[in-house]
Amino acid sequence: MDTTRNIYCVGRNYRLHAAELGNAVPSSLMVFSKPTHALALADGRAIRLPVGQGQVHYEAELVIRIGKPYQKGLSVDELIDAFALGIDFTLRDLQEDLKRKGHPWLQAKGFPNSALVTKFYPFPGVETCADTDFALAKNGVEVQRGNIQDMVFDLQTIVDFCGNHLGLGAGDIIYTGTPAGVGEVNAGDRLQLLWGEDVLGECVIAGTDQ
C-alpha cells in the first residue's frame, strides 16, 4: 500500500445501488478521489471511524491496481497487475448535506481509514473475475454481493476514462463501484470481505467522535 499514488473511486456503477439511495443511474462515468491518508489495510485490525458524526456506511467494492503507465489501446488485462477487495466508508449524513449544498463530497469520503483494502493478488483477467462474486459479511451475515458483470460501466471503460481524463500510472488504484446492500456500521462490528468462498480481509470497527 505504501506505493499507492492515486485513489480513484467510481460512483453509482451498479443500478440497484443507485436505486436504493434514490439516485439516477449516470449516463457517463462518475469518478471521485480519496487522499492516500484514507488507506487502511483489512488485516484484522481495529479501524477507527468517525461514528460520532452521523451514519457511517460501508460500500464493498472490487479494487484494481494499475501496473504500468496508461496508453490508449491497451486492454485492462494488460494494464491491471493486481486486484483486491475494499470498502469505501462514507459519512452518509454529511454526504447528503454536501450534495444539497452542491459542494464536493471529499469530507464525507476522504477521512482517515475511509479506504479499506485487502492485500492485493495477481489479476487473473476480466473473464476469470466475472466467474466469481465478491461479498461483504457484517458480524457473520452477508450484507452485500456483487459481480463485475452487473456493472453499468465495465473495467475497460473505467480504465480508459481515468487514463484519458485523469491520468493513470503504476501504483494507482481504482475502487470500481459498490452493489446494492450498503448500510450503517457501528463500533464493535466485524466486517469480512469475501472473494467467492475465500475471506480476503477483515476488520473490526472502533468508534471515535473525531
Salt bridges, closest charged atoms under 4 A:
GLU20 OE2 - HIS17 ND1 2.87
ASP43 OD1 - ARG45 NE 2.74
GLU59 OE2 - ARG92 NH2 2.68
GLU59 OE1 - LYS109 NZ 3.51
ASP81 OD1 - ARG65 NE 3.02
ASP88 OD1 - LYS34 NZ 2.76
ASP88 OD2 - LYS109 NZ 2.72
GLU96 OE2 - LYS99 NZ 3.29
ASP97 OD1 - ARG100 NH2 3.65
ASP97 OD2 - LYS101 NZ 3.18
ASP133 OD2 - ARG145 NH1 3.23
GLU142 OE1 - ARG145 NH2 2.79
ASP172 OD1 - ARG5 NE 3.55
ASP189 OD2 - LYS138 NZ 3.87
GLU202 OE1 - ARG190 NH1 2.75
